Amino acid sequence: MSNCLVSFHRADSEDLQNLLNFQLTQQEVFYFFPSADYPLTLRQLQKQLSNRHRSTVMRLKGQLLGFANFYNVENRNIAFIGNVIINPTQRRKGYGGQLLQYMIKLGFDELKLNEVHLSCYSQNTQALLFYQQLGFKPYALERRKDFNNRPVIMLHLRLKNPH
């Protein structure tokens, strides 16, 4: 069960270092940051985030629970939520929903976006079901290669601003 005492902050260098302590598998790194090499390094993460917007961490009593940001912000009309990750020790407790709801609200209310988009690999069924529950709808698919150079499908989903 999630706790309402979570806080959200802009990510700093200490947060990025703590992300590396999540002990992610190769597949989890691929889902989180597809262009990264495994294992994920601070240098790769810093380079990735140099062209991202509003890199955000979620904490509970000082513990890093999750991370997300925006990319491909287009004329304040749409943006993608990316690099979404929840600490593996804290999954299935509702924190992912809190993090995504925060990012959606940030996109619609502060960035004044008309749509929030995200992308997810077709084999990540749990995430796709989760995004569907939040109201995201698929609109396109794209052929990609996974970390073993096998073909995979990336689905692109969007959520329209209700206001």
N, C-alpha and C positions, 0 to 999 in steps of 0.2 A: 504494500500500500504506500502511495506517495505521501509526502509530507508537504504541507502548504508553506513551510518555512524556507523554501528554496529561494535563492537570490540569483540574479543575472547581472553579469558585468562584462565589460569589454575585456577580451583576452589580453594578457600580458605575457612577457617572456617566461615567467615562472609557470603560468598555466600551460604554455606550449611544452615545457619540459615535463610537466605532470601528465600531459596527454601521452607522452612516450612511455609512461609507467602503466598504461592500461593493459599491457601484455596481450596485444592483438595478434590473432592468427594471420597468416598470409591472406586468406580470403577476406577477413575483416578489414585489413589494410586496403585491399583492392576495392571493397565497397566504399570505404571511407575516403580514399584518395587514390583513384585508379591509376594515375600516372606515376605514383611513387614506387620506388624499389623497396623490397622487403629485406630486412626490417626497416621500418620508418625511422628517419633521423631528424634531428632538430633542424639541420640545414635544409632538408627537403621541405619540411613543414614551413619554415620561415620564407622560403622562396615561393611556395604555393600561396601563402597568405599575403604576399606583397601586392597581389592584384585582386584581393578579396575585400569585401566591405563588411563592416560591423561584425567582425569575428567576436563571438559571444560565448561565454562559459556560464554554466549553471552549477551552483554550489549548494551544499547543505552542510551547515556547521563546519565550514572550511574544507570539506571534501569535494573534489572535482567530480561532478556527476555527468556532465555532458558538454558538448561543443557543437557549434554550427556557425555559418556565415552566409553572406550573399555573394553572388557573382553574376556576371553578364547583366548588370543593371542597365536597362535600355530606356533612356529618356524618361526615367521615373515612371515608366508605364508598366514594365514587368521586370522581375529579377528572379533568379534561381536561388533557392536555399541549397547550400552545399556543405560538404564536409561534416555531415551530421553523424555524431557518435555519442553513445551512452557508455559509461564505464561498464565493462562486462560484469562486474560484481554487483551492479545495481540495475540490471535489466529486468523487465517484466514487473516493474513496481510503479509504473505510471509516469516516470520521469521523462521518457521520450515524448509523451503527449504534452507535458508541460513545456518542454523545450520547443517543440514545433509550434504550439499555440503562441508562445512568446514571440517566435520569429515571424509567424504569420501576422500577429498584431503589430509588430514593429514594421513589417513591410507595408501593411495597409494604412496604419495610423501615422507613423513618423515619416516613412519614405513616400507615402501617398501613391503606392502602386495600385494599378488596376487589377493585376493578376500576380500571384506568386506561383512559381514553377519549381519543380524538382525533378530529378532523374533517378531511376532505380533499375538495377539489373533484374532481368526476368527471373533468375533463379533465387532471388532474395524474396521469397514468398511472404515471409513474416512482415517484412517492411512494406511490401505492396498492399497487403491486407490492412496494415496500420494506416497507410496513407489514404486508402479508400475510406476508412472510418472517419478520417478527418475531412473528407469531402473532395479530395483530389480526384480528378478525372484524367485518364490517359488521352493523349492527342497525337502522339507520334511514337515511332520506334526507330531504332538505329542499330545497325550491325557494328559490333566492336569485337575486340579480342581480349580475352582474360589474361591473367598472369602466366598461364601455361600456353599462351598463344592460340587458344581454342576460340572458335566463334561463339559469341554471346549476344543477347539482345538487351539493349538499354531502352527502357520505356521512359518517355517524357510525360509528366503529369502537370496539371495546373489547377489552381483554385482561384476563382474570380472573387473580386472584392464585392461583398454583398451590399455595399452602400453606394 
